Amino acid sequence: MELTKAGDYGYLGLLYLAKQPKDRIVRLSEISDSEGIPEKFLAKIFQNLTRTGLVRSHRGAKGGFTLAKPADQITVKELIESVQGPIFLSRCLTSPNSCDRKKTCPLRKLWVKSQDYIIEMFKENTLADLVAQ
């Protein structure tokens, strides 16, 4: 599994919001400037984050973004999947019929076990945990 640029930028944008005082509305340009992220790309990422319920968009002259829920309620799993979809360590795990050798492949069992472990770690850790580090 490798985070895409969108995944990296989404993480940085959410982390930036999580570090702000509660209910502070942050302009996209501020996040873009602070984190060195192209603003147009960040806007597309934040559209996804708004759609998935991690970010709230505020319109108007003083508009911008806030977290849609507290940072301690946003898991790393939600963060990653909101930007780049379900987490898979190998193509053979993407769907039940993705590999003809799924019943005999010894590596697949290791992929499944590893993926389950990683997903569990991503579920247990929140955006607030990342801010605290």
C-alpha positions as CSV (number, residue, x, y, z in Angstrom):
1,M,0.0,0.0,0.0
2,E,1.3,3.4,-0.9
3,L,-0.4,6.7,-0.2
4,T,-1.1,8.7,-3.3
5,K,-0.3,12.4,-3.5
6,A,-4.0,13.0,-2.7
7,G,-3.7,10.8,0.3
8,D,-0.6,12.7,1.5
9,Y,-2.2,16.1,0.9
10,G,-5.5,15.0,2.5
11,Y,-3.7,13.9,5.6
12,L,-1.7,17.2,5.8
13,G,-4.9,19.2,5.4
14,L,-6.8,17.4,8.1
15,L,-3.8,17.5,10.4
16,Y,-3.7,21.3,9.9
17,L,-7.4,21.6,10.7
18,A,-7.0,19.4,13.8
19,K,-4.3,21.7,15.1
20,Q,-6.5,24.8,15.0
21,P,-8.7,26.1,17.9
22,K,-12.1,24.4,18.0
23,D,-14.5,25.8,15.5
24,R,-12.0,28.1,13.8
25,I,-12.9,28.3,10.1
26,V,-9.8,28.0,8.0
27,R,-9.5,29.2,4.4
28,L,-8.2,26.7,1.8
29,S,-5.5,29.2,0.8
30,E,-4.1,29.2,4.3
31,I,-3.8,25.4,4.4
32,S,-2.3,25.5,0.9
33,D,0.3,28.1,1.8
34,S,1.2,26.6,5.1
35,E,1.6,23.0,3.8
36,G,2.9,23.8,0.3
37,I,0.0,22.1,-1.4
38,P,-1.4,23.3,-4.8
39,E,-4.7,25.0,-3.9
40,K,-6.7,23.6,-6.8
41,F,-5.6,20.1,-6.0
42,L,-6.4,20.6,-2.3
43,A,-9.9,22.0,-3.2
44,K,-10.7,18.7,-5.0
45,I,-9.4,16.7,-2.0
46,F,-11.5,18.7,0.4
47,Q,-14.6,18.1,-1.8
48,N,-14.1,14.4,-1.1
49,L,-13.5,15.0,2.6
50,T,-16.7,17.1,2.8
51,R,-18.7,14.4,1.0
52,T,-17.4,11.7,3.3
53,G,-18.3,13.8,6.4
54,L,-14.8,14.5,7.7
55,V,-14.7,18.2,6.8
56,R,-17.4,20.8,6.9
57,S,-17.5,23.5,4.3
58,H,-18.5,27.1,5.3
59,R,-19.7,29.5,2.6
60,G,-19.4,33.2,2.4
61,A,-16.8,35.9,2.8
62,K,-15.5,34.4,6.0
63,G,-15.9,30.8,4.6
64,G,-13.5,28.0,4.7
65,F,-13.3,24.6,6.4
66,T,-13.5,23.0,9.8
67,L,-13.4,19.4,10.9
68,A,-16.9,17.9,10.8
69,K,-16.3,16.0,14.0
70,P,-13.7,16.0,16.8
71,A,-10.2,14.9,15.8
72,D,-10.5,12.0,18.3
73,Q,-13.4,10.6,16.4
74,I,-11.6,10.6,13.0
75,T,-9.7,7.4,12.5
76,V,-6.6,7.1,10.3
77,K,-8.6,4.5,8.3
78,E,-11.4,7.0,7.6
79,L,-8.8,9.6,6.7
80,I,-7.0,7.4,4.1
81,E,-10.2,5.8,2.7
82,S,-11.9,9.1,2.3
83,V,-9.2,10.2,-0.1
84,Q,-8.1,7.1,-1.9
85,G,-10.6,4.4,-1.3
86,P,-10.4,1.0,0.5
87,I,-7.0,-0.1,1.8
88,F,-5.5,-3.1,0.0
89,L,-1.9,-4.4,0.4
90,S,-2.1,-6.5,-2.7
91,R,-4.3,-6.7,-5.8
92,C,-5.2,-10.2,-4.9
93,L,-7.2,-8.9,-1.9
94,T,-9.3,-6.3,-3.8
95,S,-12.1,-8.7,-4.7
96,P,-13.0,-12.4,-4.2
97,N,-12.4,-13.3,-7.8
98,S,-9.2,-11.2,-8.4
99,C,-6.9,-14.2,-8.3
100,D,-7.2,-17.8,-9.6
101,R,-4.7,-19.0,-7.0
102,K,-6.3,-17.6,-3.9
103,K,-6.9,-21.1,-2.3
104,T,-3.4,-22.4,-2.9
105,C,-1.2,-19.3,-2.7
106,P,0.7,-19.3,0.6
107,L,1.6,-15.6,0.2
108,R,-2.1,-14.6,0.1
109,K,-2.6,-15.8,3.6
110,L,0.3,-13.5,4.7
111,W,-1.2,-10.6,2.8
112,V,-4.6,-11.1,4.5
113,K,-3.1,-11.3,7.9
114,S,-0.9,-8.3,7.3
115,Q,-3.7,-6.2,5.9
116,D,-6.0,-7.1,8.8
117,Y,-3.3,-6.0,11.2
118,I,-2.7,-2.7,9.4
119,I,-6.4,-1.9,9.1
120,E,-6.8,-2.6,12.8
121,M,-4.0,-0.2,13.6
122,F,-5.5,2.5,11.4
123,K,-8.9,2.0,13.2
124,E,-7.3,2.3,16.6
125,N,-5.4,5.5,15.9
126,T,-7.1,8.9,15.4
127,L,-6.3,12.3,14.0
128,A,-6.0,13.5,17.6
129,D,-3.3,10.8,18.2
130,L,-1.4,12.1,15.2
131,V,-1.6,15.7,16.4
132,A,-0.2,14.6,19.8
133,Q,2.9,13.1,18.4
